Amino acid sequence: MFERFTQDARDTVVGAVAEARKAGSTNVTEEHLLLALLDRGALDPLGVDRAAVAADLAAARRRGGMSRADEEALAGLGIDLSAILSRVEEVHGEGVLAAATPRRRTLGSSLRSALGRTEPVGRHVPFTQGAKKVLEQSLRIALGRHERHIATLHLLLALLSRPGTAAEVLADHGVTYAVAEAGPAAA
């Protein structure tokens, strides 16, 4: 399937892997795909503020990936998620819920650590099921539009077609499936 990707779309997927590595994540997520699209300027024609979207993604990670709907449901039960997050961060440090899961150490990683080396830059970072579904959906969208190649627009539309943090954050910034599909004139 990767052979169908345009160079910009390929660069976006590679950029998502780089974003995951930069964040210390063990997996590439939908959020990493969105950050890579932002970094490539794919949302600039829609008037999206890159820094604001990145900040909102960081805030969502701070909430542990909990959606606004979940947060509202808890509020309905009298539970203030912000207060709980503040208390957890007060005790355990800021961003503790967003921290990557510690990886199991192996003899090789212990040896690299003893030598003062970190994980190699080329280490494999797998895609989550959600990120894989975004890539698959981008192919379906391209085919549905009778287009032979998968471009960054198809990746963006695939992100917007799936429920989750990436789509929520984009919607908060006025980017919906219809807006993205219509292009800059609709933004």
N, CA, C and O of each residue as an XYZ file, in Angstrom:
748
protein
N       0.830     -1.192      0.000
C       0.000      0.000      0.000
C       0.875      1.256      0.000
O       0.497      2.272     -0.584
N       2.049      1.193      0.654
C       2.887      2.391      0.794
C       3.318      2.942     -0.565
O       3.611      4.131     -0.685
N       3.359      2.091     -1.581
C       3.754      2.560     -2.911
C       2.726      3.519     -3.505
O       3.048      4.263     -4.431
N       1.518      3.518     -3.001
C       0.469      4.424     -3.477
C       0.581      5.827     -2.875
O      -0.061      6.760     -3.356
N       1.390      5.977     -1.830
C       1.510      7.258     -1.149
C       2.323      8.238     -1.986
O       3.336      7.875     -2.584
N       1.861      9.487     -2.017
C       2.657     10.554     -2.643
C       3.879     10.792     -1.752
O       3.928     10.309     -0.621
N       4.843     11.522     -2.254
C       6.031     11.797     -1.455
C       5.681     12.559     -0.179
O       6.235     12.273      0.883
N       4.765     13.530     -0.273
C       4.347     14.271      0.929
C       3.686     13.349      1.956
O       3.927     13.480      3.156
N       2.859     12.423      1.486
C       2.196     11.493      2.398
C       3.221     10.543      3.025
O       3.132     10.229      4.212
N       4.187     10.090      2.236
C       5.256      9.238      2.780
C       6.038     10.002      3.844
O       6.324      9.482      4.922
N       6.373     11.240      3.519
C       7.112     12.066      4.473
C       6.306     12.266      5.757
O       6.880     12.355      6.842
N       4.996     12.336      5.639
C       4.134     12.487      6.806
C       4.194     11.238      7.678
O       4.296     11.335      8.901
N       4.131     10.067      7.052
C       4.199      8.816      7.811
C       5.560      8.689      8.494
O       5.635      8.309      9.662
N       6.621      9.001      7.779
C       7.966      8.976      8.369
C       8.053     10.020      9.485
O       8.667      9.776     10.524
N       7.438     11.175      9.267
C       7.411     12.222     10.288
C       6.662     11.781     11.537
O       7.031     12.162     12.647
N       5.613     10.980     11.366
C       4.859     10.465     12.518
C       5.743      9.552     13.363
O       5.690      9.588     14.592
N       6.551      8.741     12.698
C       7.495      7.883     13.427
C       8.486      8.760     14.193
O       8.796      8.482     15.352
N       8.977      9.807     13.554
C       9.909     10.726     14.212
C       9.244     11.408     15.408
O       9.875     11.581     16.451
N       7.976     11.795     15.264
C       7.239     12.422     16.375
C       7.118     11.450     17.545
O       7.276     11.842     18.701
N       6.838     10.184     17.245
C       6.720      9.174     18.302
C       8.059      9.006     19.024
O       8.107      8.941     20.253
N       9.130      8.936     18.260
C      10.463      8.807     18.867
C      10.793     10.016     19.728
O      11.301      9.881     20.840
N      10.497     11.203     19.200
C      10.784     12.445     19.925
C      10.032     12.473     21.261
O      10.549     12.964     22.264
N       8.806     11.940     21.256
C       7.994     11.924     22.470
C       8.367     10.768     23.396
O       7.848     10.674     24.508
N       9.264      9.887     22.943
C       9.634      8.728     23.749
C       8.564      7.660     23.770
O       8.539      6.815     24.664
N       7.683      7.697     22.790
C       6.580      6.747     22.717
C       7.046      5.425     22.127
O       7.947      5.386     21.289
N       6.433      4.364     22.568
C       6.769      3.047     22.037
C       5.952      2.713     20.806
O       6.216      1.707     20.147
N       4.959      3.539     20.479
C       4.083      3.312     19.323
C       3.790      4.617     18.605
O       3.856      5.696     19.195
N       3.467      4.505     17.327
C       3.001      5.646     16.540
C       1.477      5.663     16.646
O       0.814      4.668     16.354
N       0.933      6.803     17.066
C      -0.518      6.936     17.250
C      -1.108      7.891     16.219
O      -0.392      8.493     15.419
N      -2.421      8.013     16.258
C      -3.106      8.977     15.396
C      -2.621     10.394     15.686
O      -2.503     11.216     14.777
N      -2.342     10.672     16.948
C      -1.874     12.003     17.321
C      -0.518     12.303     16.679
O      -0.257     13.439     16.282
N       0.332     11.303     16.577
C       1.629     11.496     15.917
C       1.434     11.773     14.428
O       2.161     12.573     13.838
N       0.449     11.107     13.827
C       0.141     11.391     12.420
C      -0.324     12.835     12.262
O       0.074     13.518     11.318
N      -1.166     13.303     13.187
C      -1.636     14.686     13.126
C      -0.475     15.666     13.313
O      -0.383     16.660     12.593
N       0.398     15.396     14.264
C       1.549     16.275     14.472
C       2.436     16.330     13.223
O       2.974     17.383     12.882
N       2.582     15.196     12.552
C       3.384     15.165     11.325
C       2.699     15.950     10.206
O       3.371     16.635      9.435
N       1.381     15.859     10.110
C       0.644     16.657      9.120
C       0.827     18.146      9.410
O       1.022     18.944      8.492
N       0.763     18.513     10.684
C       0.974     19.910     11.067
C       2.382     20.361     10.688
O       2.573     21.440     10.127
N       3.358     19.521     11.003
C       4.749     19.858     10.730
C       5.004     20.049      9.233
O       5.823     20.882      8.845
N       4.314     19.289      8.404
C       4.478     19.376      6.953
C       3.683     20.547      6.373
O       3.809     20.857      5.188
N       2.863     21.199      7.206
C       2.084     22.336      6.726
C       0.829     21.930      5.981
O       0.238     22.747      5.276
N       0.412     20.677      6.126
C      -0.753     20.179      5.397
C      -2.055     20.868      5.804
O      -3.015     20.890      5.034
N      -2.089     21.429      7.016
C      -3.310     22.096      7.479
C      -3.236     23.613      7.359
O      -4.207     24.308      7.658
N      -2.100     24.125      6.927
C      -1.942     25.576      6.781
C      -2.978     26.200      5.847
O      -3.493     27.274      6.157
N      -3.305     25.561      4.705
C      -4.316     26.167      3.826
C      -5.694     26.310      4.481
O      -6.524     27.097      4.025
N      -5.930     25.541      5.557
C      -7.212     25.624      6.258
C      -7.169     26.646      7.391
O      -8.139     26.793      8.134
N      -6.053     27.346      7.522
C      -5.934     28.391      8.538
C      -5.728     27.865      9.951
O      -6.055     28.547     10.922
N      -5.195     26.670     10.069
C      -5.004     26.067     11.383
C      -3.745     26.624     12.035
O      -2.696     26.726     11.399
N      -3.861     26.977     13.292
C      -2.730     27.455     14.084
C      -1.986     26.223     14.606
O      -2.463     25.534     15.507
N      -0.823     25.959     14.033
C      -0.047     24.762     14.389
C       0.223     24.670     15.885
O       0.027     23.621     16.499
N       0.673     25.771     16.459
C       1.033     25.771     17.882
C      -0.180     25.488     18.766
O      -0.068     24.764     19.755
N      -1.321     26.045     18.421
C      -2.532     25.840     19.224
C      -2.996     24.388     19.157
O      -3.404     23.818     20.169
N      -2.936     23.795     17.978
C      -3.335     22.391     17.838
C      -2.375     21.499     18.622
O      -2.807     20.589     19.330
N      -1.082     21.757     18.497
C      -0.089     20.968     19.231
C      -0.300     21.104     20.741
O      -0.164     20.127     21.478
N      -0.632     22.312     21.198
C      -0.885     22.533     22.626
C      -2.128     21.766     23.077
O      -2.141     21.191     24.166
N      -3.164     21.756     22.249
C      -4.379     21.023     22.607
C      -4.138     19.515     22.623
O      -4.716     18.804     23.445
N      -3.291     19.023     21.721
C      -2.934     17.597     21.740
C      -2.175     17.268     23.028
O      -2.405     16.228     23.644
N      -1.279     18.155     23.422
C      -0.522     17.958     24.663
C      -1.468     17.944     25.864
O      -1.301     17.145     26.784
N      -2.455     18.829     25.848
C      -3.440     18.865     26.940
C      -4.251     17.570     26.982
O      -4.570     17.072     28.062
N      -4.580     17.031     25.823
C      -5.318     15.765     25.767
C      -4.459     14.626     26.314
O      -4.963     13.745     27.010
N      -3.155     14.644     25.998
C      -2.259     13.621     26.553
C      -2.174     13.767     28.068
O      -2.100     12.775     28.793
N      -2.186     15.014     28.542
C      -2.147     15.266     29.987
C      -3.356     14.634     30.674
O      -3.257     14.142     31.798
N      -4.494     14.654     29.989
C      -5.706     14.027     30.534
C      -5.662     12.516     30.397
O      -6.631     11.837     30.735
N      -4.554     11.981     29.906
C      -4.449     10.534     29.748
C      -5.242     10.024     28.563
O      -5.621      8.854     28.523
N      -5.496     10.897     27.593
C      -6.233     10.487     26.410
C      -7.740     10.443     26.627
O      -8.480     10.035     25.732
N      -8.197     10.854     27.793
C      -9.631     10.833     28.070
C     -10.331     11.882     27.204
O      -9.867     13.017     27.096
N     -11.425     11.504     26.604
C     -12.151     12.425     25.730
C     -12.929     13.450     26.558
O     -13.140     13.285     27.759
N     -13.339     14.499     25.875
C     -14.163     15.515     26.554
C     -15.483     14.907     27.002
O     -16.016     15.283     28.046
N     -16.012     13.980     26.229
C     -17.276     13.338     26.603
C     -17.096     12.565     27.918
O     -17.969     12.597     28.784
N     -15.969     11.878     28.059
C     -15.682     11.171     29.307
C     -15.545     12.153     30.461
O     -16.059     11.925     31.556
N     -14.835     13.259     30.193
C     -14.635     14.282     31.212
C     -15.976     14.877     31.641
O     -16.197     15.114     32.828
N     -16.868     15.118     30.683
C     -18.192     15.657     30.996
C     -19.028     14.650     31.778
O     -19.780     15.025     32.677
N     -18.893     13.361     31.431
C     -19.632     12.323     32.158
C     -19.175     12.274     33.615
O     -19.991     12.148     34.528
N     -17.865     12.376     33.821
C     -17.350     12.401     35.193
C     -17.834     13.648     35.929
O     -18.190     13.576     37.106
N     -17.847     14.782     35.246
C     -18.331     16.021     35.867
C     -19.787     15.872     36.286
O     -20.199     16.388     37.325
N     -20.562     15.161     35.469
C     -21.958     14.906     35.806
C     -22.113     14.094     37.077
O     -23.144     14.152     37.748
N     -21.069     13.331     37.403
C     -21.079     12.539     38.634
C     -20.436     13.292     39.797
O     -20.282     12.755     40.894
N     -20.058     14.561     39.533
C     -19.443     15.370     40.573
C     -17.943     15.186     40.693
O     -17.353     15.573     41.701
N     -17.313     14.599     39.676
C     -15.867     14.373     39.712
C     -15.189     15.415     38.832
O     -15.473     15.510     37.639
N     -14.301     16.186     39.422
C     -13.584     17.234     38.708
C     -12.241     16.672     38.236
O     -11.295     16.569     39.017
N     -12.165     16.311     36.958
C     -10.962     15.699     36.404
C      -9.756     16.626     36.515
O      -8.647     16.170     36.792
N      -9.965     17.920     36.301
C      -8.857     18.874     36.398
C      -8.240     18.873     37.791
O      -7.019     18.929     37.936
N      -9.074     18.810     38.797
C      -8.581     18.787     40.180
C      -7.803     17.501     40.446
O      -6.771     17.522     41.117
N      -8.295     16.394     39.926
C      -7.607     15.114     40.118
C      -6.258     15.140     39.403
O      -5.246     14.723     39.967
N      -6.243     15.629     38.163
C      -4.989     15.707     37.411
C      -3.980     16.593     38.121
O      -2.800     16.255     38.213
N      -4.443     17.717     38.616
C      -3.548     18.632     39.336
C      -2.949     17.950     40.560
O      -1.756     18.084     40.833
N      -3.779     17.223     41.288
C      -3.306     16.535     42.499
C      -2.303     15.434     42.146
O      -1.278     15.302     42.814
N      -2.584     14.648     41.113
C      -1.673     13.580     40.688
C      -0.336     14.181     40.261
O       0.724     13.672     40.623
N      -0.394     15.275     39.484
C       0.841     15.917     39.028
C       1.589     16.582     40.179
O       2.818     16.656     40.160
N       0.858     17.064     41.176
C       1.489     17.657     42.351
C       2.314     16.609     43.094
O       3.405     16.900     43.583
N       1.787     15.398     43.175
C       2.453     14.323     43.905
C       3.532     13.639     43.059
O       4.623     13.351     43.550
N       3.218     13.382     41.780
C       4.094     12.550     40.947
C       4.851     13.301     39.858
O       5.691     12.714     39.176
N       4.576     14.556     39.691
C       5.276     15.341     38.672
C       4.398     15.651     37.476
O       3.528     14.868     37.097
N       4.649     16.819     36.887
C       3.857     17.268     35.750
C       4.035     16.331     34.558
O       5.148     15.906     34.248
N       2.923     16.017     33.895
C       2.957     15.181     32.694
C       3.076     13.700     32.972
O       3.317     12.919     32.051
N       2.911     13.288     34.234
C       3.087     11.881     34.580
C       2.122     10.974     33.806
O       2.487      9.852     33.453
N       0.912     11.438     33.541
C      -0.043     10.612     32.802
C       0.268     10.557     31.316
O      -0.196      9.654     30.619
N       1.038     11.501     30.830
C       1.401     11.511     29.416
C       2.698     10.779     29.159
O       3.068     10.568     28.004
N       3.402     10.385     30.215
C       4.708      9.743     30.057
C       4.563      8.416     29.353
O       3.579      7.699     29.531
N       5.567      8.101     28.545
C       5.591      6.826     27.839
C       5.722      5.688     28.848
O       6.331      5.848     29.906
N       5.146      4.548     28.509
C       5.259      3.376     29.345
C       6.709      2.898     29.346
O       7.326      2.809     28.284
N       7.256      2.593     30.505
C       8.633      2.133     30.503
C       8.774      0.839     29.715
O       7.931     -0.055     29.788
N       9.856      0.766     28.966
C      10.090     -0.415     28.155
C      10.906     -1.416     28.947
O      11.721     -1.042     29.791
N      10.680     -2.696     28.668
C      11.432     -3.742     29.333
C      12.893     -3.648     28.912
O      13.195     -3.543     27.723
N      13.771     -3.685     29.853
C      15.196     -3.595     29.556
C      15.708     -4.972     29.175
O      15.330     -5.979     29.773
N      16.561     -5.001     28.185
C      17.196     -6.249     27.772
C      18.684     -6.122     28.023
O      19.173     -5.043     28.359
N      19.397     -7.205     27.865
C      20.836     -7.162     28.047
C      21.447     -6.134     27.105
O      22.339     -5.381     27.495
N      20.959     -6.103     25.846
C      21.475     -5.143     24.869
C      21.238     -3.710     25.304
O      22.131     -2.870     25.189
N      20.034     -3.419     25.807
C      19.752     -2.048     26.232
C      20.544     -1.707     27.485
O      20.957     -0.559     27.650
N      20.770     -2.680     28.383
C      21.596     -2.435     29.564
C      23.023     -2.134     29.166
O      23.662     -1.252     29.741
N      23.524     -2.860     28.187
C      24.884     -2.633     27.707
C      24.992     -1.262     27.053
O      25.947     -0.527     27.306
N      24.009     -0.909     26.202
C      24.018      0.413     25.560
C      23.957      1.505     26.614
O      24.638      2.524     26.497
N      23.140      1.296     27.646
C      23.020      2.282     28.710
C      24.345      2.425     29.456
O      24.766      3.539     29.767
N      24.994      1.317     29.740
C      26.277      1.352     30.440
C      27.336      2.070     29.621
O      28.236      2.702     30.173
N      27.224      1.971     28.294
C      28.173      2.640     27.416
C      27.780      4.092     27.147
O      28.472      4.810     26.424
N      26.657      4.514     27.740
C      26.207      5.893     27.550
C      25.465      6.105     26.250
O      25.347      7.239     25.785
N      24.965      5.040     25.653
C      24.237      5.157     24.390
C      22.756      4.943     24.643
O      22.363      4.213     25.553
N      21.951      5.585     23.830
C      20.505      5.391     23.919
C      20.083      4.447     22.821
O      20.916      3.923     22.082
N      18.788      4.233     22.718
C      18.260      3.379     21.649
C      18.712      3.897     20.298
O      18.802      5.110     20.106
N      18.996      3.018     19.368
C      19.408      3.472     18.043
C      18.294      4.246     17.363
O      17.113      3.960     17.560
N      18.682      5.239     16.551
C      17.711      6.080     15.862
C      16.823      5.246     14.960
O      15.650      5.573     14.782
N      17.344      4.193     14.395
C      16.590      3.386     13.440
C      15.719      2.322     14.064
O      15.199      1.468     13.347
N      15.535      2.340     15.391
C      14.723      1.293     16.019
C      13.300      1.324     15.479
O      12.766      2.381     15.144
N      12.702      0.150     15.403
C      11.348      0.024     14.882
C      10.342      0.560     15.892
O      10.382      0.203     17.069
N       9.451      1.407     15.431
C       8.375      1.929     16.272
C       7.075      1.499     15.602
O       6.711      2.048     14.561
N       6.370      0.532     16.175
C       5.146      0.035     15.535
C       4.003      1.035     15.604
O       3.970      1.915     16.464
N       3.075      0.879     14.684
C       1.873      1.706     14.647
C       0.799      1.044     15.500
O       0.659     -0.179     15.501
N       0.044      1.863     16.224
C      -1.095      1.343     16.988
C      -2.172      0.885     16.009
O      -2.133      1.223     14.826
N      -3.121      0.124     16.508
C      -4.239     -0.307     15.655
C      -4.961      0.897     15.073
O      -5.334      0.893     13.900
N      -5.161      1.929     15.888
C      -5.844      3.129     15.417
C      -5.094      3.814     14.289
O      -5.703      4.241     13.308
N      -3.771      3.924     14.418
C      -2.963      4.558     13.374
C      -2.984      3.717     12.097
O      -3.036      4.260     10.993
N      -2.944      2.397     12.251
C      -3.033      1.512     11.075
C      -4.377      1.692     10.372
O      -4.450      1.707      9.143
N      -5.431      1.828     11.162
C      -6.762      2.024     10.573
C      -6.848      3.353      9.824
O      -7.540      3.449      8.810
N      -6.147      4.380     10.316
C      -6.105      5.662      9.608
C      -5.450      5.468      8.247
O      -5.947      5.976      7.242
N      -4.345      4.740      8.205
C      -3.659      4.496      6.936
C      -4.551      3.698      5.977
O      -4.621      4.004      4.786
N      -5.228      2.675      6.503
C      -6.152      1.883      5.676
C      -7.310      2.743      5.178
O      -7.706      2.657      4.016
N      -7.847      3.573      6.075
C      -8.965      4.441      5.705
C      -8.541      5.453      4.651
O      -9.339      5.815      3.786
N      -7.299      5.915      4.709
C      -6.825      6.869      3.701
C      -6.841      6.231      2.313
O      -7.142      6.899      1.324
N      -6.522      4.956      2.240
C      -6.606      4.241      0.957
C      -8.055      4.161      0.496
O      -8.345      4.422     -0.672
N      -8.962      3.807      1.389
C     -10.387      3.716      1.025
C     -10.918      5.075      0.532
O     -11.682      5.145     -0.432
N     -10.502      6.133      1.204
C     -10.957      7.476      0.816
C     -10.428      7.824     -0.571
O     -11.169      8.334     -1.411
N      -9.161      7.552     -0.809
C      -8.575      7.838     -2.126
C      -9.305      7.047     -3.214
O      -9.650      7.599     -4.259
N      -9.536      5.777     -2.970
C     -10.238      4.952     -3.960
C     -11.670      5.435     -4.163
O     -12.172      5.444     -5.287
N     -12.330      5.839     -3.073
C     -13.697      6.355     -3.163
C     -13.785      7.641     -3.960
O     -14.831      7.958     -4.527
N     -12.695      8.377     -4.004
C     -12.636      9.619     -4.775
C     -12.065      9.383     -6.169
O     -11.820     10.323     -6.925
N     -11.857      8.103     -6.493
C     -11.311      7.692     -7.795
C      -9.927      8.292     -8.038
O      -9.598      8.713     -9.147
N      -9.132      8.320     -6.978
C      -7.765      8.825     -7.087
C      -6.816      7.659     -6.863
O      -7.047      6.812     -6.000
N      -5.757      7.624     -7.643
C      -4.842      6.485     -7.626
C      -3.824      6.559     -6.490
O      -3.299      5.534     -6.057
N      -3.547      7.761     -6.012
C      -2.511      7.925     -4.998
C      -3.102      8.453     -3.696
O      -4.137      9.120     -3.683
N      -2.417      8.136     -2.610
C      -2.819      8.604     -1.287
C      -1.981      9.842     -0.979
O      -0.752      9.781     -0.951
N      -2.659     10.960     -0.750
C      -1.994     12.233     -0.461
C      -2.249     12.621      0.999
O      -2.980     11.938      1.717
N      -1.643     13.710      1.416
C      -1.836     14.167      2.791
C      -3.306     14.493      3.069
O      -3.772     14.328      4.196
N      -4.029     14.949      2.060
C      -5.467     15.209      2.244
C      -6.190     13.932      2.657
O      -7.051     13.963      3.536
N      -5.845     12.810      2.029
C      -6.495     11.539      2.370
C      -6.159     11.126      3.802
O      -7.010     10.589      4.511
N      -4.918     11.376      4.227
C      -4.548     11.081      5.617
C      -5.351     11.954      6.581
O      -5.840     11.472      7.603
N      -5.484     13.232      6.254
C      -6.261     14.145      7.091
C      -7.729     13.717      7.153
O      -8.324     13.681      8.230
N      -8.302     13.398      6.006
C      -9.704     12.960      5.979
C      -9.886     11.678      6.778
O     -10.896     11.506      7.460
N      -8.911     10.777      6.696
C      -8.993      9.528      7.458
C      -8.942      9.815      8.963
O      -9.681      9.201      9.733
N      -8.085     10.733      9.382
C      -8.043     11.118     10.797
C      -9.380     11.692     11.246
O      -9.859     11.397     12.341
N      -9.974     12.512     10.389
C     -11.241     13.158     10.726
C     -12.423     12.187     10.696
O     -13.454     12.452     11.315
N     -12.285     11.082      9.992
C     -13.392     10.134      9.870
C     -13.464      9.167     11.054
O     -14.431      8.418     11.196
N     -12.455      9.189     11.883
C     -12.411      8.272     13.016
C     -12.581      9.050     14.321
O     -11.982     10.112     14.496
N     -13.389      8.528     15.228
C     -13.527      9.221     16.519
C     -12.227      9.128     17.298
O     -11.507      8.133     17.211
N     -11.935     10.163     18.052
C     -10.733     10.148     18.877
C     -10.192     11.537     19.105
O     -10.778     12.533     18.682
N      -9.070     11.583     19.777
C      -8.460     12.845     20.178
C      -8.111     13.719     18.987
O      -8.380     14.921     18.998
N      -7.513     13.126     17.953
C      -7.092     13.921     16.790
C      -8.289     14.624     16.156
O      -8.232     15.822     15.880
N      -9.362     13.891     15.928
C     -10.557     14.479     15.309
C     -11.190     15.528     16.222
O     -11.665     16.560     15.748
N     -11.197     15.267     17.530
C     -11.762     16.234     18.485
C     -10.986     17.545     18.476
O     -11.569     18.628     18.424
N      -9.664     17.427     18.528
C      -8.827     18.627     18.555
C      -9.002     19.415     17.265
O      -9.115     20.641     17.293
N      -9.026     18.720     16.141
C      -9.212     19.409     14.861
C     -10.581     20.096     14.804
O     -10.695     21.225     14.329
N     -11.614     19.408     15.290
C     -12.956     20.003     15.294
C     -12.983     21.265     16.159
O     -13.650     22.242     15.819
N     -12.256     21.239     17.272
C     -12.162     22.422     18.134
C     -11.548     23.606     17.398
O     -11.778     24.759     17.763
N     -10.773     23.321     16.369
C     -10.116     24.372     15.582
C     -10.815     24.597     14.241
O     -10.250     25.188     13.321
N     -12.048     24.118     14.151
C     -12.856     24.377     12.969
C     -12.585     23.473     11.785
O     -13.071     23.735     10.684
N     -11.819     22.418     11.988
C     -11.519     21.504     10.881
C     -12.347     20.238     11.050
O     -12.094     19.418     11.933
N     -13.331     20.102     10.190
C     -14.161     18.904     10.154
C     -13.917     18.199      8.825
O     -13.209     18.714      7.959
N     -14.503     17.031      8.672
C     -14.349     16.290      7.419
C     -14.840     17.139      6.247
O     -14.170     17.236      5.219
N     -16.003     17.747      6.407
C     -16.584     18.555      5.326
C     -15.698     19.753      4.981
O     -15.507     20.070      3.806
N     -15.162     20.414      6.001
C     -14.293     21.571      5.778
C     -13.024     21.159      5.045
O     -12.614     21.811      4.085
N     -12.405     20.075      5.498
C     -11.162     19.606      4.882
C     -11.397     19.156      3.451
O     -10.578     19.416      2.571
N     -12.512     18.483      3.220
C     -12.827     17.992      1.884
C     -13.100     19.150      0.923
O     -12.733     19.088     -0.250
N     -13.742     20.201      1.425
C     -14.065     21.352      0.589
C     -12.825     22.187      0.275
O     -12.763     22.856     -0.757
N     -11.834     22.143      1.180
C     -10.594     22.877      0.925
C     -10.580     24.251      1.578
O     -11.465     24.592      2.362
N      -9.555     25.036      1.239
C      -9.344     26.341      1.886
C     -10.503     27.309      1.757
O     -10.699     28.144      2.640
N     -11.268     27.225      0.698
C     -12.389     28.166      0.506
C     -13.432     28.028      1.606
O     -14.111     28.995      1.950
N     -13.561     26.794      2.170
C     -14.570     26.547      3.198
C     -14.087     26.926      4.598
O     -14.890     27.068      5.520
N     -12.796     27.086      4.748
C     -12.227     27.337      6.102
C     -12.551     28.717      6.602
O     -12.153     29.083      7.708
